[in-house]
Amino acid sequence: MGLSTLLLVLVGLALFARIVSEKWRHSQNAKRLGCQPAPMAPAKDPLAIGDILEIIQADKDKVVPELLESRTNIMRANAGRYVSTFRLKRGLGENLLTFDPENLQAMLAKQFKDFSVGGERLGCMGPLLGKGIFINDGAEWAHSRTMLRPQFTREQISDLRLEERHVQNAMRAIPVPGSNGWTEVDIQSIYFRLTLDSATELLFGESCYSQLAAMGDTEDRMASGGKVTDFGKNFDRAQWYMAQRLRLPRMKFLYDCKEFRTCCQEVHRFVDECVAKALHDQKKKQQQQQPEEGASEHYIFVHAMAETTKDPIELRSQLLNVLLAGRDTTAALLSWTTLLLSRHPEVFRKLREAIIADFGTYENPQNITFATLKACTYLQQVMNETLRLFPPLPTNARYATKDTSLPRGGGPDGQSPVYIKKGQAVLYNVHMLHRREDVWGKDSGEFKPERWEARRSGWEYLPFNGGPRICIGQQFALTEAGYVLVRMLQRFDEIEDVHADQRIRWGLTLVSAPGDTVTVRLHEASR
């Protein structure tokens, strides 16, 4: 036997010994923690390549949630019981998928330090977003949260004058109704521009006025103080690339093209100008000890942030992280709500009656505030039910920071703890969690806002995540969405879905929004 052959044999034996040792160690850990294996989902081939290709095709067809429901039903049939936690074959390893409320509470709260968001987020999202609150882990995440949390107090999100300006631009984007009072529009595109315009003004002190740009209204845009930029287009396109990179993190280089880099650069240029101005204003304010004449009196996020840090890169990163979450989440909620209202006229009528009673008519609105929006019970129930059926982030993941366990899902009855190896991915599916028949009833797939009349939600309802990483901007999103819905239903007294015969599909990017246009017919109220 030659030296090289002997060396290969020794390396092979060492590798084999390491594998056996690791397997034995994990077996002992699992036994010590009282764990039993969760059922394994059937795979199409030994490496589950066919399953991955099936998900890619389902994503192209915009039916990923339906595929997950189908796979879960197969698991239940095979196990002969309700299955809400199971293993998924992925190459030579495996992931765990769960939508068990007890497991989610453990992972997101009780055992928070046992799990992280993982390093893939930075590699996939960092070129656009930098190191911000939704990418950071550990001490960096805690620092980000400490910095951002004070900016989402009730006082900061309760000024709706800014929102009204952009609502009026959105109303102008809706085609003028005909002589019969009806008009037709893809309302989803208007919502996404509306939330981008209001978010950029709140965060940066300067709106990108994408609504006016889409209407070709350059003069009004300039008169409003906005620069003629393509920020919205660049931000949306960069997001598309970012979503593809997240789906295939190990092949993200396929989406590291010139267009992606250019879009990121243009987005950064716009934000950097706003950050530089905020830092300049902050320095001048400190020197003068009083506000400059003509300075803005309304709250601007970047100005408040500039009081906590002078690092322009950190400011840009945190602002873009907040923009991503705040803009898309609210636009998706508005789009899904409008789609559901267009298919449930009885809910639309009931909601409009409540809105007119509480807030008056479109021409004579009354007392629309943070507090009164929150007190409008049926409005809150409608939004809660929409978020239940169509959560903004239907699937999420955590990675074990050490060998640990989750409380349920193992063994023949699914009641034993499940062992999780360090580095293993745990996927949690909020879409499936929100449609569990054992939690929400046999009608869990139906849109029924009344189910919230006497219900207090717990870990079975997570539209904004839970635990320490719960969305700090959820009240801002609900306030903005509620305000827009109030103004829309004040102006229009009837709504019809132009494509009512089509099944609902999901457009999954970084959030879940309707996969097709939300094209509706709206009838303008006579009063």
Phi, psi and omega in degrees: 000125181288165181298319181295321179294317179299320180297318178297319179297316181296318178297318179297318179295320179296318179295318179297317180297321179295317180297315180296318180297316179295319180296319179294318180299315179295323178297318179292320177299315180298319180294318180298324181273001179071027186272151170229153184292144172282156179299150180260130177291137179298136179252153181284338180202168186303329181258003179060027179295321178299325179291320178295318179296325178295320178293319178299318179293320178297325177293319177297323180277354178064041181227029182304315178302323178295321178297317179295321176297318180297316179295322179294320178297323177295318178299318180296318180296319181292322183275341182071023179203173177288125181242121179236005176215123179206162181270150178235126176290130178221099183063232179272354181244198178208151174249167173246137174243133180218148168220040176267121182306324181292322177293320180294320177297320179295312186290320186268345184225291188298322179245039186308318184286349178280351186224151177226171177280349176088161184278347183295330182301316182295316180295324183274325187252342184303320182303330177264311191266340184071197181264095181236190189298328183272353179252326185290156175232166171058225184296325179295320177295316180300320177297316180298316182294319178299323181288321188271328188306317181297342182280353182247032175288164181303321182297327184281333185255002186265355178275108186260007179295319177300316181298320182298322179300318183280333172297319179296322175296322178294320178298323178293333180285342177282126181307143180299129179300150178284188182296337179272000177089356184261148173215158182236138185201149167275098188285337183297316181296325178293319179298317182294325176288321179300310183290329175293316181296314182290323180293318180294324178291317180296316185282313189258348184083003182211121179281150175273354176047050180293331180295312179293324179296320180294331177273358182072023186265067184294322182297313179296326180296315179292322180295331180280356178095007183266145176278151177276096180232168175253034183304313182300314180296316180294320180294316180295318181292319177297323177298320180300313178298320181297319179297319179295321179296323178291326180291325181233067188300327181280352178237028183296340178299338178294337182247023177258063187259175182299319181298317180299313181296321179295316178299317178299317180298318181291321176298314180298321181299315180298312183291321180299323177296319179293320179295316180299319179295318180297318179294322177296315180297321180295319179295317180294322179297318180294325180287321185273338182063015176202153182296144177290143180300131180088358180293152182293138180265340183279159185293132175233123187304311185295328178294318178293321179294326181295346176279345182256336178209149178250007181280111184295328180289318178296319178299314179299315183297313181296320180296317180291325175299315180292320179300315181303311183288314186291319184288307188288322180299314182292317179297320179294317178300315179297319182294313179296318181298315180296320178299315180293319178296325180291340180257357179226077185301330180292324176291319178302312182297316181296319179293319181295321177300317180295321181292314180297321180295322184271328191235003178077196185266175181296316182284335181230066180292147184228128165054047175269104182227171176306314184292316183288328175296317180293331182276350178282094192303311185291327175300315179294322179295320179297315180292321177300316182291323176296315179293332176292311182287326185226072180296146183301323180237088187292333179228137179219177183210153170226157181237133183293130178272351177200170174296126185207196180209163170243150193290335186220159175124344183265164176081171183301326182262358179074014184257357181270157176298157180243133181278137179236122178282153174303131180089349181288141179275135172243112178271136174236132189252104182288328177303312180289323177303316184284353181241019178291123181292329181288344179257315188256355179098171181297337180264027185298338180271000183259153180272102182223089181302333183295343180296346181268004184300320182229037186243134171247125186274152175233224183282000174275359183223107187226058180292336181240030182069191182202170180076199182302333181264019176301147184298120182284347181256017186296322180291327175296315180297316181292324179293313180297313180297317179298319180296314181297318179297319178301312182293324178294314183283341170291321184280322186245133183254357175215152179214141178224141176275118181296329182247046185298337182276352181272144176286153180286136176235158186251128171262101185262108171246247173270344170227171178259118177232164177308134184284345177239172177298147173262078183270117184232156170258131183240138177251124182285131180293147181280345181239000000 
